[in-house]
Amino acid sequence: MFESKKPVEQKLESLLSEERAAITMGDFSNLVHLAEEKEKIAARLRDSPISGQSMERLRENAARNAELLQIASGAIQQVLKRIEILRQGPSQLKTYDKSGQSSSLGNATGRTFERRA
């Protein structure tokens, strides 16, 4: 495969931009490939001269991506909790009679309530 002659830090910066796009688009399957590429480039970065300004920019981009990943992970955990709650179904159903009095109906064994719009 043809490899361009970009400096290593530019390749890493480009890869961090791709990673950010993958995170914001929810393309989590691509993150494994990007992580492998980042490891390869990071190993080459040790042998390459890089300015302090470039290193700081790379750190900021990596920190931003780490924060986005943490936020995405938290959101996924919340969705999984919500799905589990919905899967279990309601334990009680609150209803009102024609006079406006409320009553709770428990979830009897083997019976489920289905909400319809």
CORMORA-V530784 format. One record per residue. N is the residue number from 1. RES is the residue in one small letter. PSI is psi in degrees with one decimal (999 if undefined). BURIAL is # if it has 24 or more other C-alpha atoms within 12 Angstrom, else .. Layout:
BEGIN
N_RES_PSI_BURIAL, N_RES_PSI_BURIAL
END
This chain:
BEGIN
1_m_141.1_., 2_f_128.3_., 3_e_129.1_., 4_s_166.4_., 5_k_27.2_., 6_k_147.1_., 7_p_154.1_., 8_v_-41.8_#, 9_e_-32.6_#, 10_q_-37.0_#, 11_k_-42.1_#, 12_l_-40.4_#, 13_e_-42.0_#, 14_s_-41.5_., 15_l_-38.8_#, 16_l_-35.0_#, 17_s_-41.3_#, 18_e_-40.6_#, 19_e_-44.1_#, 20_r_-44.0_#, 21_a_-41.5_., 22_a_-40.8_#, 23_i_-47.9_#, 24_t_-25.8_., 25_m_-5.0_., 26_g_21.4_., 27_d_66.2_., 28_f_-23.6_., 29_s_-27.8_., 30_n_-17.6_., 31_l_-30.8_#, 32_v_-47.6_., 33_h_-44.4_., 34_l_-37.3_#, 35_a_-41.0_#, 36_e_-42.7_., 37_e_-40.1_., 38_k_-39.7_#, 39_e_-43.6_., 40_k_-46.0_., 41_i_-38.1_#, 42_a_-37.0_#, 43_a_-39.3_., 44_r_-26.6_., 45_l_-32.0_., 46_r_-31.2_., 47_d_1.2_., 48_s_138.2_., 49_p_137.6_., 50_i_139.6_., 51_s_157.5_., 52_g_-37.0_., 53_q_-42.2_., 54_s_-41.5_., 55_m_-40.9_., 56_e_-41.9_., 57_r_-42.2_., 58_l_-41.9_#, 59_r_-44.5_., 60_e_-44.5_., 61_n_-42.0_#, 62_a_-40.5_#, 63_a_-40.0_., 64_r_-43.2_., 65_n_-39.2_#, 66_a_-40.5_., 67_e_-42.9_., 68_l_-40.6_#, 69_l_-40.1_#, 70_q_-42.9_., 71_i_-44.3_., 72_a_-40.5_., 73_s_-43.6_., 74_g_-41.4_., 75_a_-41.4_., 76_i_-41.1_., 77_q_-40.4_., 78_q_-41.4_., 79_v_-42.9_., 80_l_-40.3_., 81_k_-43.9_., 82_r_-40.6_., 83_i_-41.9_., 84_e_-41.8_., 85_i_-44.2_., 86_l_-35.6_., 87_r_-37.1_., 88_q_-25.0_., 89_g_166.1_., 90_p_145.8_., 91_s_-25.2_., 92_q_154.1_., 93_l_123.5_., 94_k_126.0_., 95_t_167.5_., 96_y_140.0_., 97_d_-178.1_., 98_k_-18.0_., 99_s_-0.1_., 100_g_2.7_., 101_q_134.7_., 102_s_151.4_., 103_s_151.1_., 104_s_134.0_., 105_l_121.4_., 106_g_159.6_., 107_n_99.0_., 108_a_151.7_., 109_t_128.4_., 110_g_-5.4_., 111_r_143.7_., 112_t_156.0_., 113_f_138.2_., 114_e_129.5_., 115_r_135.2_., 116_r_144.4_., 117_a_999_.
END
